[in-house]
């Protein structure tokens, strides 16, 4: 075995990665923005519920009109 191959493999440099800095303080969250998101989501869900109820009542009414 040649000494050149041993020397070449022993001189491999391993680059160490710098450890990423861990944030000590989390980012601040604006509560008003979160409240607004929740309110708009609830309004949208309420509107969808109303539309479903209205469409069911309307379809039952139309079927009752044509059945009689």
Secondary structure as GFF3:
##gff-version 3
##sequence-region A 1 68
A	DSSP	alpha_helix	3	10	.	.	.	ID=ss1
A	DSSP	alpha_helix	31	67	.	.	.	ID=ss2
###
